[in-house]
Amino acid sequence: MEFFRPATWSDALAIKAGQPAALPLAGGTDVMVDINFDRARPAALLDLTGIGELADWSASDGVIRLGAGVPYARVISELGGRLPGLALASRTVGSPQIRNRGTIGGNLGSSSPAGDAHPPLLACDTVVLAESLRGTRRIPIREFYTGVKQSALAADELIAAIEVPVAGGPQQFAKVGVRNAMVIAVTSFALALHPGRGRVGTGFGSAAPTPQAAGAAEDFLSAELAAQGLWESRGPLPGAAVTRFAGLVAEAAAPIDDVRGSAAYRRHALAVLARRTLAWAWRSFQREGS
């Protein structure tokens, strides 16, 4: 196995162009586990941890540009107010050691359907910035995941950063696991209210071959809130609308039976998480207007 540790981003892109099979290494919290258990044996490793610019973030015109090497711990401590859904999801990742080491970019690169960062990114219209020697490509997050642990990245591309709009309303994230910490999600769900656009955003994980948004549920609830004038009044949510929203979320899933849970349980849990996160987010929205 060859090992590359470039000092600059341009060097990293040049190596990836010359060695498309080189596996990028960010925090290593997924990659090293797979190597240690002999589930992966790449021809080359491309260690990106020496490239400082990947660990930076910036804010401009209501958008956070988050470098691919920013760890979960910094999202929690530095961006909790501006990216609350992503920060909530980051708090559920592994242990303090994993949160200090693991990165959002690494989670995207692995593209596991169980990755905790994916649902809040889906709920918030994130854009992935993929770079190669050919230039920069902007990939909407809902077009990024193409299969189980597969993404729209070309063989010579690396994730440079993501762009996430600053929250314009309450956001929530919840997941179900077989224990309270250090656990892969049985299923997870994120919800974001976008009152400025009159839209609701969603994302779920561990309930389909890829992380996904529940598009029909989003359209239904967005239309219902507008028709009832609830974006303006911030009144109570109709129980029938909440139930229908949760049902549409469950219908969007395509789960499997595995050692962590059955397909039926995952669908049921998604509906419960959808109801709970909507209730939490709507209460926050009501408090903000009081």
Disulfide bonds with the S-S distance in Angstrom:
none
